[in-house]
Amino acid sequence: MPNPTAGNRIVVGVDGSDASVAALRWAVQQAQAQRADVVAVHAWERVGPALAPYAPASAHPGSAEQRLRAARLLAGAVRQALGPRFDGAVRAVVVEGPPARVLLKHARGAHLLALGRGDHHEYGHPAVGAVARDCLRHATVPVVTVPVPGRHASPPDPSGRPPFAGRGTA
């Protein structure tokens, strides 16, 4: 018999950024209100040889070491979001693979997928990164993007003028 609450979970993409920590905090609050589980997912990909070819083999991080680094990153983000004594309300999952693909797979059948949203638009970049765009395009569940609290930039002026341009003198 299937578990009746199998879809009653919120999946959160965690990459260690302030935005992903904010998304995790938000997801925990939502989960408490909806009596849902939270699954924090960190996807990592193997790093190729970034060192000089003549560097000793021991200097190249192996797959196990990279996985351990990923697990530490996720544990640190969970601690940052919830404090050192969180009640185990979050299940942490570390998976090797392309982030968007991993997140979409874990979100399949979930209540929703939560992702952090940075302030990239301030510098002429899109408000969400490539992983979030792929998730927004291909998700089969609702996707929520959570901004970093306290970093509210005003929306860009549709005229393209910089703020306060031509509005008097200083």
N, C-alpha and C positions, 0 to 999 in steps of 0.2 A: 504494500500500500504506500503510495507516495506521501511524502511529508507535506502536510497542509500549509506550513509556513515556509516552504522551500523558496518561494519568491519574495518572501518578506525580509529582504535584506537590501542594504544600501552599499554599493561598491564605491570605493574611493580610490582614485589614482594618487599615489604618493611618490614624489620624486625628491623630497627633502627641501623643496623651496618653501618660502613663506606662504605662497598662495596655496600649495598643497596641504600645508599644516592648517591653514584657515578652512580649507574644504573638509578636512578631517574633523575639525571642531564642529563645523556646521552639520556634518553628517551624523555625528554622535547626538547632537541636540535633536535633529529630526528623528533619528532612530528611537530616542526615548519617547518622543511624542507619539510615534506611530507603532511603538512596541516591535521594532524591527532590529535585526542584527546588522552590524557594520563589518564589512570586510575591506581592510586596507591592503591594496595591492601595489607592490613595487616591481616593475619589470626592469630587468637588466639585460644588457647584451655584452657578449664577450668583447673585450678590448684586444685588438690586434697588437702586434709588436710596435710599441711607441718608443722603444729604446733603440739605440744603435745596434746594428746586427752583431757587433762584436761584444756587446754587453754579456755578462755571464748569464747562463740560463736561469740561475736562481734569482736574478733581478726581475725577470719577467713574471708578473703575477699569473698564477695558474687559475683554472676554472674554479677550484675550491676556494681560493683566496678571494676571487672576484665575487663569488656567491656570498662569502662571509662579509665582505664590505657592503654588499647590497642589503644583507640582513641587518647589519649595524645601522645603516642609513635609515632603514624603515623603523627600527626600534627607537632610534633617536628622534625621528619625526613624531612617532606616537607619544613618546615621553614629552616632547615639546608641546604637543597639542593638548594632552590630557593630564600632564603632570606625572611625577614619578610613581604615584600610587593609584593608577587607574584601576578600575574594578574588573578588568578583563572583558569589557564590553566590546572590544575590538578584536577581531581575528586578523592577524597579520599574515600575509601571503607574499612570498618572494618567488618570482618566476623568471626564468631565462627566456627571453624572446623580445620581439619588437613591441614596444610599449602599447601602441594603439591596438594591435591584434590581441595582446594579452588582456588588456582592459575590456575589450569588447567580448572576449570569450568569458571572462569572469562575470560580466554584467548580464549575460544572457539569462533571462528569466528573473532578474532582480527587480526590485521596486524602482530603482533609479541608479544612475551613475553620476557621481559628484567629482568634479575636477576643479583645480585651482585656476584662477585667471589673474595674470599679472597686469601691469600697467604699460604694456608694450606700445600701446597707441600713442603714448607721449612722444615717442621717438620716431614716429612714422611707420611703425610696425603694426601688424594686426593685433587686436586685443587678446587673441588666443593663439597658442602655438600650434605647430604642425600636428602633434598628438591629439590635442583637443579638437582641431578641425576634422581629423579623420574620425574621431569618436562621434562628433556631431553629425557627420555625414552618414555613418554606417551603423549607428546604434539602433538596437531594436527596443530600447527602453528610453524613458526620458533622461536627458542629460542636463545637469545643473552645473553652471560655472560659478564659482564663488570667488569674489575679489578679496584681496588682502585688506583687512579693516584699516581704516585711517589713511588710506592712500587714494583718496578720491580726487581724481583729476577732472577738470571740467571737460565736457565733450568738445571735440574740435569744432571750430567755427566753420559752418558750411561755405562761407565766402572765401575761406582759405587765408584770411588775414590773421596775423599773429594777435594774441590778446592785447587789448588796449591800443591797437594801431589806429592812428588818426582820431583819437578820442580826447584830444586836448593836450596840454603840455604838462610836464612833470614839475 
